[in-house]
Amino acid sequence: MRSLEVLDPGRLALVEDLGRPGYAHLGVAPSGALDTASLRLANRLVGNAEAAAGIETLLGGLSVRFTAAVTAAVTGPAVDVRIDGRPAGSHAPLAVRAGQTLTLGTPPVGLRCYLAVSGGIAVEPVLGSRSRDVLSGIGPPPLETGDVLPLGNPGIPIGADVVVPAPAPGELVVPVTLGPRDDWFADPAGGLAAGWTVTAESNRVGLRLDGTPLRRAVEGELPSEGVVTGAIQVPPSGLPVVFLADHPTTGGYPVAAVVKTAALSALAQARPGTRIRFRPS
């Protein structure tokens, strides 16, 4: 059986694909890779379908050993990648022989790196996806030392040269669509554009932000209603929470705006302390 063995999961390593959309009526979040652009790229580099499952790591540290020859690729922020201790590089297809070890360092910027392997991670799917949902506990558990993950049948790598990772900006400017509850706030557009800081309480469920609280124009609270990935929910504190892939499917606080889908990958790489400004449209 083609497989990889986890020698060290690092701080947190999860199996993720592009998620399980369409189950919100059952209370199941879409989940999946937070930085979908990086997972798609890694899969293309190794010859997989873009939706194949890979490994999402938090601040690197992952070390795995392969039982068969594979093509591997690591994407996300630029990071030190080594095969049997020798520098190999990220953002490029890597030929790894059976028995060799691939190790990720800690990226100097960003949060999440993605390891794709030819054939994809072939753990058992749940509701059509191999993704871990950290809020509900659906999907394969976080990786631990000694885990052995099966690999699928490989495709044909595209043979691309090194893909240069995009530099991390000093401040993220995030496009959003106002609503559906922007009328609950005195100045939603101006307040969201004023500037926010990502806090250490952020995770795959959502980014918690600090800054000047948004001022309410309506008293009281809403009955719970459905929320989507990218929803900017504002609790009574006035400090927004940007829901990411493992968000709850309903919420009782007003949603002032929703992040454009194309901007979600950048938010997935926002470390605590990152400055964010929302650009309403």
Buried (B, 14 or more C-beta within 10 A) or exposed (E): EBBBBBBBBBEBBBBBBBBBBEBBEEEBBBBBBBBBBBBBBBBBBBBBEBBBBBBBBBBBBBBBBBBBBBBBBBBBBBBBBBBEEEEBBBBBBBEBEEEBBBBBBBBEBBBBBBBBBBBBBBBEBBBEBBBBBBBBEBBBEEBEEEBEBBBBEBBEBEEEEEBEBBEBEEEBEBBBBBBBBBEBBEEBBEBBBEEBBBBEEBBBBBBBBBBEBBEBEEEEEEEEEEBBBBBBBBBEEBBBBBBBBBBBBEBEBBBBBBBBEEBBBBBBBBBBEBBBBBBBE
